[in-house]
Amino acid sequence: MYRNMLFSLIGAIALMTSPAMAKNPVVGGKEMFPQKNIVENAVNSADHTTLVAAVKAAGLVDTLQGAGPFTVFAPTNMAFGMLPAGTVDTLLKPENKQTLTRILTYHVVAGRLSSADIKKQIKAGSGKAMLKTVSGGTLWAMMEGNTIVLKDEKGGMSRISQANVFQSNGVIHVVDTVVLPN
């Protein structure tokens, strides 16, 4: 009898702590908390280990833990995996820190832009919004059905697969492709 009660209790606890029961967005299998900053949440996402390693290698941890606010288009591990073989390993080398930093900061826009904010800019721009990145580059946002799509300076396209993961110092939008500056 006690054993069955114990198993029932364990099952109930597992359900309450499962991603399906999370009250905040779940990214990479972990709940993201709005009171935590971008880095504090990102390190818990199993889908963003490559991005976190890159942010550390580029020395951007302190920046992304700062007050912001920042809008981060966060590529998944799969997105990094779509780059040519060896690219990530090469970028993570200390001698390539400047290039890595430029690519990572190309994924960041100053301010806290929700998907609704981006859609308003797209509408105001007659179907296209120009977003200035903190690297000094430009991303263009447009709609493809109900999905926000980003076009980079090289003509590559990336889709927001999960929007509006709000943080204490900004917002993350998960993207399916690494965007690249010229």
C-alpha positions in Angstrom: 0.0 0.0 0.0 2.7 2.5 1.0 4.7 1.4 -2.0 1.8 2.3 -4.4 1.3 5.6 -2.6 5.0 6.4 -3.0 5.0 5.5 -6.8 1.9 7.7 -7.2 3.6 10.6 -5.4 6.7 10.2 -7.5 4.6 10.1 -10.7 2.8 13.3 -9.6 6.0 15.1 -8.9 7.4 14.0 -12.3 4.3 15.4 -14.0 4.5 18.7 -12.1 8.1 19.2 -13.1 7.9 18.0 -16.7 8.3 20.5 -19.6 4.6 19.9 -20.5 3.6 21.4 -17.1 6.1 24.3 -17.1 4.5 27.7 -16.8 7.4 29.4 -18.7 8.6 28.6 -22.2 10.6 25.4 -22.5 13.8 25.6 -24.7 16.0 22.6 -25.2 14.1 20.6 -22.6 14.4 23.2 -19.8 12.1 25.8 -18.5 13.3 29.4 -19.2 12.7 31.8 -16.4 11.9 35.5 -17.1 13.8 36.7 -14.0 17.0 35.1 -15.3 19.3 36.8 -17.9 20.0 35.5 -21.4 23.1 33.6 -20.4 21.6 32.1 -17.2 18.8 30.6 -19.2 20.8 29.6 -22.3 23.2 27.5 -20.4 20.3 25.2 -19.4 19.1 24.6 -23.0 20.3 21.3 -24.4 19.6 22.7 -27.8 22.0 25.6 -27.4 25.3 24.1 -26.1 27.2 25.1 -29.2 25.9 28.7 -28.9 26.9 28.8 -25.3 30.4 27.5 -26.1 30.7 30.1 -28.8 29.6 33.0 -26.5 32.2 31.9 -23.9 34.9 31.6 -26.6 34.1 35.1 -27.9 34.2 36.6 -24.4 30.6 37.8 -24.7 29.2 36.2 -21.4 29.5 39.5 -19.4 27.9 41.5 -22.3 24.9 39.2 -22.5 24.5 39.1 -18.8 24.4 42.9 -18.8 21.4 45.1 -18.5 20.6 45.2 -22.2 17.9 44.9 -23.3 18.9 42.6 -26.2 17.0 40.7 -28.8 18.9 37.5 -29.5 18.3 35.3 -32.5 19.6 32.1 -31.0 20.7 29.3 -33.4 20.2 25.8 -32.2 22.9 23.1 -32.2 21.3 21.8 -35.4 21.6 25.2 -37.0 25.4 25.2 -36.2 25.6 21.7 -37.6 24.3 22.9 -41.0 27.5 25.0 -41.4 30.2 23.4 -43.5 32.2 20.7 -41.7 34.9 22.1 -39.4 33.5 25.6 -39.4 32.5 25.7 -35.7 35.7 24.1 -34.5 37.7 26.7 -36.6 35.6 29.6 -35.2 36.1 28.4 -31.6 39.9 28.7 -31.9 41.4 31.7 -30.1 42.9 33.1 -33.3 39.4 33.4 -34.8 37.8 35.3 -31.8 37.2 38.4 -33.8 35.4 36.6 -36.6 33.4 34.6 -34.1 32.4 37.7 -32.2 31.3 39.4 -35.4 29.1 36.4 -36.3 27.6 36.1 -32.8 26.9 39.9 -32.4 25.2 39.7 -35.9 22.5 37.6 -34.1 21.8 40.4 -31.6 19.7 43.5 -32.0 19.6 46.3 -29.3 16.3 46.5 -27.5 13.6 44.0 -26.6 11.7 43.1 -29.8 8.9 40.7 -29.4 7.6 38.8 -32.4 4.6 41.2 -32.4 7.1 44.2 -32.5 8.9 42.6 -35.4 5.7 41.9 -37.3 4.6 45.5 -36.8 7.9 46.7 -38.3 7.4 44.3 -41.2 4.0 45.6 -41.8 5.2 49.2 -41.6 8.0 48.4 -44.1 5.5 47.0 -46.6 6.5 43.4 -46.0 10.1 43.8 -44.9 11.8 45.2 -41.7 15.4 46.2 -41.5 17.0 45.3 -38.2 20.4 46.8 -37.3 22.5 44.3 -35.4 25.0 45.2 -32.6 27.8 44.1 -35.0 26.8 47.0 -37.3 25.3 44.7 -39.9 21.7 44.4 -41.2 19.2 41.6 -41.0 15.9 41.8 -42.9 12.8 40.3 -41.4 9.8 39.3 -43.4 6.8 37.0 -43.1 6.4 33.5 -44.7 2.9 32.5 -43.7 2.8 33.0 -40.0 6.5 32.5 -39.5 9.0 35.4 -39.2 12.0 34.8 -41.6 15.3 36.5 -41.4 17.5 37.2 -44.4 21.2 37.8 -43.8 23.7 39.9 -45.7 24.8 36.8 -47.7 21.2 36.0 -48.8 20.8 33.1 -46.3 17.4 32.6 -44.7 16.6 31.6 -41.1 13.2 31.0 -39.6 12.2 31.8 -36.0 11.1 28.4 -34.7 10.3 29.6 -31.2 9.6 33.2 -30.4 9.2 35.4 -27.3 11.4 33.6 -24.7 11.5 36.6 -22.4 14.5 37.2 -20.1 15.3 39.8 -17.5 17.6 41.6 -20.0 15.8 40.9 -23.3 14.2 38.3 -25.4 15.4 35.2 -27.3 13.9 34.0 -30.5 15.2 30.5 -31.4 16.2 30.3 -35.1 16.9 27.3 -37.3 19.9 28.6 -39.2 23.0 30.6 -38.4 22.8 34.0 -40.0 26.0 35.4 -41.5 27.2 38.9 -42.1 29.2 40.0 -45.2 
